[in-house]
């Protein structure tokens, strides 16, 4: 009997989806997905974005619900770049499931996200995010707190030498 060596192992050429190890998923995104589906999120988003999509031109677009789900992932995970969001979504099977991707679909790339963001006005983004945040706050998935930013201007004393006038 000959000794088998590690270098002689050939990787599988074809792996079926059922053979890939699965985690139990991400509890937050599983709950969020159920909430979004039950509330008709995709229909709501498609109606809000309808005016900004051509009736028929070129290849079919990626569903707007997927775009906003990717933005939600960035928001909830504190990812500020489109490349970071795409990388995170590509790296996680549970996030791919949250995006409603089929087994053979790829996560849309960052340039698609950038183009879509530039084509949809801020009002649409505000409308959809307010709707989602209201939904998750009502169902206590996130703790609803207020965040304020003070944009007032003040004169600053930037002198190098400070004198005590007391």
C-alpha positions in Angstrom: 0.0 0.0 0.0 1.4 3.4 -1.0 1.4 6.3 1.3 -1.0 9.1 0.3 0.4 12.6 0.3 -1.5 15.9 0.9 -0.2 17.3 -2.4 -1.9 14.6 -4.4 -5.5 15.7 -3.4 -7.5 17.2 -6.3 -10.3 19.6 -5.4 -13.8 18.9 -6.6 -14.5 20.4 -10.0 -18.2 20.7 -9.4 -19.9 21.4 -6.1 -23.6 21.4 -5.8 -25.4 24.1 -3.7 -26.7 21.4 -1.3 -23.1 20.3 -0.6 -22.0 23.7 0.6 -22.0 23.9 4.4 -24.7 26.2 5.8 -24.8 28.3 8.9 -28.1 28.8 10.7 -28.1 32.3 9.2 -28.0 35.7 10.7 -30.8 36.2 13.2 -31.2 39.9 12.7 -31.3 39.7 8.8 -33.7 36.7 9.0 -36.1 38.7 11.1 -35.7 41.8 9.0 -36.3 39.7 5.8 -39.5 38.3 7.2 -40.7 41.8 8.2 -39.8 43.3 4.8 -41.6 40.5 2.9 -44.7 40.6 5.1 -44.9 44.4 4.8 -44.6 44.3 1.0 -41.2 46.0 0.9 -40.3 45.1 -2.7 -43.6 46.3 -4.1 -43.3 49.6 -2.1 -39.8 50.2 -3.4 -40.7 49.4 -7.0 -43.6 51.8 -6.9 -41.4 54.5 -5.3 -38.7 54.1 -8.0 -41.1 53.5 -11.0 -40.7 57.0 -12.4 -36.9 56.7 -12.5 -36.7 53.6 -14.6 -37.3 53.4 -18.3 -40.3 51.3 -19.5 -38.0 49.3 -21.8 -34.4 50.0 -22.6 -31.5 47.6 -22.7 -31.0 44.7 -20.3 -33.3 44.4 -17.4 -32.1 46.1 -14.3 -31.4 44.7 -10.9 -34.5 44.9 -8.7 -34.5 48.1 -6.7 -35.3 46.1 -3.6 -31.9 44.5 -3.9 -30.2 47.9 -4.1 -32.0 49.1 -1.0 -31.3 45.9 0.9 -27.6 46.4 0.1 -27.8 50.0 1.5 -29.5 48.6 4.6 -26.7 46.2 5.1 -24.2 49.1 4.9 -26.3 51.1 7.3 -26.8 48.4 9.9 -23.2 47.2 9.8 -21.6 50.7 9.6 -20.1 50.2 6.2 -19.7 53.5 4.4 -18.3 52.5 1.0 -20.0 50.8 -1.8 -17.0 48.5 -2.3 -17.2 47.5 1.3 -20.9 46.7 1.1 -20.3 44.6 -2.0 -17.4 42.8 -0.4 -19.5 42.1 2.8 -22.4 40.8 0.8 -20.2 38.6 -1.4 -18.5 37.1 1.6 -21.7 36.0 3.4 -24.1 33.3 2.4 -26.8 34.6 4.8 -26.5 38.1 3.3 -26.8 36.7 -0.2 -30.0 35.1 1.0 -31.1 38.4 2.5 -30.5 40.0 -1.0 -32.7 37.3 -2.5 -30.0 36.1 -4.9 -30.3 32.7 -6.6 -27.4 30.3 -6.3 -25.8 31.4 -9.6 -26.4 35.1 -9.3 -23.5 37.4 -8.4 -23.7 40.2 -6.0 -24.1 43.5 -8.0 -20.8 45.4 -8.2 -20.0 48.7 -6.6 -20.2 50.6 -10.0 -23.8 49.5 -10.4 -24.5 50.7 -6.8 -22.9 54.1 -7.6 -24.9 54.5 -10.8 -28.2 53.6 -9.2 -27.5 55.9 -6.2 -26.8 58.8 -8.6 -30.0 58.2 -10.6 -32.4 58.0 -7.7 -33.1 61.3 -6.0 -32.5 61.8 -2.2 -36.2 62.1 -1.6 -36.7 58.4 -2.7 -33.9 57.3 -0.5 -35.4 59.3 2.4 -38.8 57.9 1.8 -37.7 54.3 1.7 -35.3 54.6 4.7 -37.9 56.3 6.8 -40.4 53.5 6.0 -37.9 50.8 6.8 -36.7 52.4 10.0 -40.2 53.0 11.2 -41.1 49.3 10.4 -38.1 47.9 12.4 -38.6 50.4 15.3 -42.3 49.3 15.5 -41.3 45.7 15.7 -38.4 46.5 18.1 -35.6 45.1 15.8 -33.6 48.2 16.5 -33.6 50.6 19.4 -35.1 53.9 18.1 -33.0 56.8 19.3 -32.6 60.3 18.0 -29.3 61.5 16.7 -28.7 65.2 16.4 -26.0 67.2 14.6 -25.3 70.8 15.6 -24.2 72.8 12.6 -23.9 76.2 14.3 -20.8 78.3 13.8 -18.8 79.8 16.6 -15.8 82.1 16.7 -12.7 80.3 17.8 -9.8 81.9 19.6 -6.9 80.3 17.7 -4.1 82.6 19.1 -0.8 80.9 19.7 -0.2 82.7 23.0 -3.0 82.7 25.5 -2.9 85.4 28.1 -4.6 85.2 31.4 -6.7 88.3 31.8 -8.0 87.6 35.3 
